[in-house]
């Protein structure tokens, strides 16, 4: 197999995850300055400033499967890069909260679409043996982007005075433009060429490029899978009883991903750490520790996902979540100190990186049949982003230093997340199938009965 080209294309597409991760947490550095600049109320700030990008992400995820199916994976990946770049420039230059929100919303659409199309593309060019590792490259780039965003926020603090936040947001345009240029060098997904265009010649060329040894056999396998799924592209058929199991799997993994509190912690890391007794500059610096831990343990998840399997990693992550979140809640409750609390926040990040972080996008992209994979990825991503947006929206109501319900001590928030992770552990143990090393077509037979 031509591992070099397969790996290169996967890395290029996974760079959408880097921009996704960067954009997700770069707002954490702009949170307080924007609140002071435009004097926003907690609810206004939660909706228009902090969660607006996520509502764009919801829209992008919900409808991203439509252009992905109609126009192809490569074309949509290109437009994702353009949306990222426009959003970065627009957000950095915004003159008021509403213009800022519009461009953040636009970037969110790009993130939502990328969370649909990038995992699909990688899963469709991969083999059963490499699909976990290559699919997890997307998650690796997300956490790499998160780390770079935390570093960028730290080093850009003080560069522009009151306009620091504009530099923090505007710098995202650089990787967005680079990513867009690199996407021109990849080829279209062979499964899309066969399934949607019936272009066997072009598909064969791509399969040869990525080093498939028996191209005719691979094409025959894809065609057999398509025949079994004839007539299942309609919206109503997606929600048929035949797909009940995979729809619930996608819903539950996305739901539990967010009620772990991961986006809550990433978005509001400096504010949470300030409540633990760290000064503003120290809290930004410690945010880097969160990003670094996320990156290191994502490498561990990347290494283990095709060795131990998806279900095992989810169980390991669940135990880590429960322990860490319980101890963070207790640390806030008894005022145990910043170092103690920070240690268990880092354990939480490590548990997420090995478990849900490594698994979610790979798992959703591989459990749906070829004919409805875009719709399935869009469904799973939409659930993920709806809950991410809701949590981010209401957080200022609970956390705001002046008017928040838990402004003095946020321990009940972490206790809630810990309880949800107990439920996740039960769900993983009783309901999640192992997908490691199984072809996409074989998974279809196994899960769609």
N, C-alpha and C positions, 0 to 999 in steps of 0.2 A: 504494500500500500504506500502511496505517495504521502507519507506522514507530514512532510514539510509543507506541502500546499494545503492539506487538510488542516493542519495546525495554524498556518498563517491566516487562512480565511476565517477560522474560528476566533482567532485573536482579534482580527479586524472587527468582526461583528460584535464580539464581546466588549469592544471599546465603548459601545453604546451604554453598557453597564457602568463604565467609568464615569461618563457624563451624568448618568442616572444617579450614581452615588454622590458625586460632587454636588449636584444640584439639590439633592435631598437634604444635606446637612449644612450647606454653605449659608443657608438662612439663619442658622443658629448664631453666627457671628453678627448678623445684621439685625437680629431680633430686638435687642435693647435700644440700639441707636435709632432705629426706625420708630420705635414706640415713643422715644423722647422727641424725635424730630416732628412727627405728625400728631402727637398727643392722642394716640388711639385708646379707646376703651378696651377692656379685656375681650368682650365678645366680638367687637369690630376687628381687633387685632388678630384674634384667633381665626376669623373667617377670611378677611381680605388680605392679611399679611402672611400669616403662618400656614394656613391650609389651602389658599387659593391654588397653588401649584398642584396640590393633591387632588382638588376637584377637577382640574384639567386632566390629571392623570387618570381619574375615573372615566372621564369621557373618552380619552385616548384608548384606554384599555377596553371599554365597552364596544367601541366601534372600530378599533384597530384591525380586527380580523377581516373586515369587509374589504378595504383596499389591499390587505395582505393576500387575500384570495384572488381578487380581481386583477390586480396589477403586478403581482409577484413580490417575492421577499426583497429582492435587491432594490427595486424602485422605492419601496416604502422605507427601507433602511436609509436611502439617500435623503428622503424628505424629513426623516427624523433628525438627521444632522443639521439640516437647514433650520428647522424649528428651534433646535437647541441654540444655534448661533444668534438668531433673531431675538430670542428670549433673553439671552445674556446681555446683549447690547441694550435692548429696551429697558430691562430691569435696572441696569446700572445708570441709565440716563433719566429715569422717571422723575417727573417733577411733583407728583402727588401720589397719594395712596391708591387712587383708582387706576391711574396709568401703570403704576407698579404692579398692581394686581392683574391687569390685563396681560402684561408680558410674562408674569409668573404663570398665569393660566396657560398661555401658549407653550411655555416650556414644559409644563405638566402634561399637556397633550402629547408632546414628543416623548416624554418618559413613559406614559401609558402605552403608546403604540410600540415603543421599543421593548417593553416588557412582554408584548405579544410576539412580535416578529423575530427578535433576536434569538430567544430560546428555540423557537420553531425552526429557524434556519439551521442552527447548530445541530439540533437533534436530527434533522433530515439529511445532513451530509455526513453524520457520524455512523460508526458501526456499533453493534451492541456492546463490544468490548471497550470502546473509547467514549461512548455517549455520556457516561457519568462525568468523566474527567473534563471532556470538552464542554459539556453543558455547564459545569461548575465554573468554567472560566468566566462566564457572565457574572456569576455571583462574586468571584474573585475581583473582577474589575469594579463591581459596585463598592466593595469594601476598600479597594485601593483608592477609588475616587473619594470615599468618605474620609480616609486618612489624609489625602492631599488637601481636601477642603478644610479640615481642621488645622493642618499646617499652614495653609494659605491664610486662613483667618487670623492665626496667631501672628504670622510675620507681617501681615498687612495692617495690623492694628497700629495706628500712629502714623501711617504713611500719608494719609490724606486728611488728617484731622477729623472734622465732622463728616467727611465724605469717605471715611474708611470703608464703609459698607458698600459703596458704589464700586470700589476696586475689588472687593471680595466677590461681588456678583459678576462683574464685567470680565474677570479673568477667565471665566468659563468659556468665553468665545474662542479661545485658543485651541483647546482640545476639540471643540465642536467643529471648527473648520478643518482641522487635521483629520478627524474621523471621516468627515464627508468626502474628503479627497481620497482617502484610502478605500472607501467602499466602491469606488469606480473600478478597482482592481479585482473584485471578487466575481464569481459566476453565479448564475441563478441556481436555486435549489432543484436538483434533479427530480425529486418527488413532485414538486409543483409543476415542472415542465411536463411530466407524465400525466398527473392527475387533472390539471386544469387546461393545459395546452395540447395534450396528446402529441407532444413533440419528442418522439423517441430518439431521433437523431441527435438533437441538442442535449437531451438527458444522457445519452450514451457518451457524448463528448465530455460532459462534466464528470460522470462516473469514472471515466478513464483518467481525467485530470487528478482526481482525488485518490486514484490508485486501486479502485475495486478490481479484483483479479478476474472474477467471472461476471462480466457486465451483463450478459444475456440472462443469466440466472437471477441477478439482482432485479433487472427490469421485469422479468416474469413474476417474481415475488410481489413487487409493487402492484403490478397489474391485477394479480389475483386478489390482493387486498382491496383494490378499487372496485372490482366486480362484486365483492361481498358487501360493499357499502353503497351500491347504486341507489339513488333516490334519497340519501340521508343528509343532503346538504341543506334542505329546507329548515327554516327556523324551528318549526313545530317538531320535526323529527329529532332535533338535537335534544329536546326535553322528553324523549320517549322513555318508556320503561326499560328498554334495552340499555340505555345509557345512565340509568339511575345510579348505579354504583360509582361510575367514574365521575359523575357530576357531584355526588356527595363527597368523594375523595378530594376533588379540586376545591370545593367550597370549604371543607373543614381544615385542610392544610393552610389555605389562605387566611381563614378566620383566626386560627390559633397563632399564625405568624404574627398577627397584629396585636392580639390580646396578650401576647407575651410582654408587650410594652417596649418593643425594640425601637419603633419610630418615636415614641414618647421620649425615650432616653436620648436618642440621637439628635432630635430636633431641639430639645431643651437641656442638653448636657451642661452648658455653662451655668444656666439658671439653677439646675438641680445641685450642681457642685457648690454654687454660692450658698445655697441653703444649708449645705453641709459644713459651712464655715470657711470656705476658700474665697479669697479676694477675686475680683473680676479677671485680672491678668492670670492668676494661678488657675482659675477655672478653665480658661481658654487653653492653657498649657496642658492641664490634665485631660482635656478633651482629646488632645493628641494621643495620650496614652490609651484612651478608649479606641481611637482609630487604629493605632498600632497593634493592639491586642486583637482587634477584629481581623486585621490583615494576616497576622501570624497564624491564628487558629483557622482561618479560611484555608491556608495552605494545608493544614492538618486534615480538614474536611475534604479538600480536593484530592489528597492522597488516599483517603479511606473510602470514598464514596463508591468506587468500583471494586473495593476489596471487602469491606464489611457489609456494604449495601445500604440502601436508603432507610429501611425500617430501623436497622440497628443504630444508625446515626441519630434518627429522630428520638429514639429511646434514651440514648446517652445525653442528648441535648435537653430532654425533658427533665431528667434527674438534676442536671446542672442548673436549669432554670429554677426549679423548685427550691433548691438549696440557696442559691444566690439571692433570689427575690425575697425569700423569707428573711434572710439575714440583713438585706438592705432595709426592709421594712422595720425590723427590730432595731437596727442601728439608728434610724431616724427616731423611732419611738423612745429610745432611752438616751438619745444624744451621745452615741458611742464615739463620735469623733470622725474626722474627715478621712484619716488613713484607713481605718477599719471599714468605713462605708465604701471608700474607693476600691478597696481590695475585692469586695463582693460585687461591685458594679463591673469590675474587669472580669470576674468569674462569669457573670451573666453574659457579657459580650462573647467570651470564649465559648460558652455553652451554645449560644445562638449561632456562632460561626461554624461550629462543628455539626450542629443539628439542622435546625430549620433553614439557616442561611445557606448551607451547602446544598440542601435537598430541594427546596420549594420549586425553583424554576425548572430544574431538571425533571422533577416528578410530574409537574403539570404538563410539561411539553411532551412527555412520553406516554401518558396513559390514554390519550385520545386517539381514535383511528385517523388515518390519513385524510379522509374526506371531511372530517369535522375538527381537525386539529386546530385550525385558526380560531374557529368559534369556541372551542374548548379552552384554548389558551387565553382568549379574550375574556371568557367567563371567569376563569380562575384569577386572572390579573385584576379584573374589575372588583371581585369580592375583596381581594387584598387591598386595593386602593380605596374602596369605599370605607372600610374599617380604619385604614390609616388616616383618611381625611377626617372621619368623625372623631377619632381620638385626638388628633392635632387641633381640631376645631374647639373641642371642649376643654382642652388642657389649661388655657389661660384662666378659665372660669374657676378651676381648682387651684392653680399654681401662682396666679398673679400676686405680686408681693404686697399690693395694697388692698385688693378686693377679693382675692382667691379664697375659696371655701377652706382649703388646707394651706393657707399662706404661711402659717407658723410651722406646720409639720406635715409633710406629705406621706407619712407612713401608711395610711389606708390605701393609697393608690397602689403601692407596691404589694401590699397584702392581697389586693384584688387580683393583680397580675399573677401572683404565686398560686392562688386558688385556681385560676384558669389553666395554669400549666399542669396542675394535678389532673384536670379533666383531659388535657392533651395526652398525658401519659396513658391514661385508660384507653383513649381512642386509638392511639398508635398500637398498643398491645393487642387490642381486640379486632381492629378493622383494617389496618394498613397492610396491603400485600407487598411482597418484595419484588422489585422490578429489575434488579441488577442482572446484567448479562442476557437479557431477553430481547429479541428483536421487536421492533415496533409492530410488525404484523402479528407476531406471536402474542404480544401483549393484548392486541385487539381481540384475539380469540379467547384469551383468558379472562378478560375483564368485561367484555360485552356479550353476555350470555342471556 
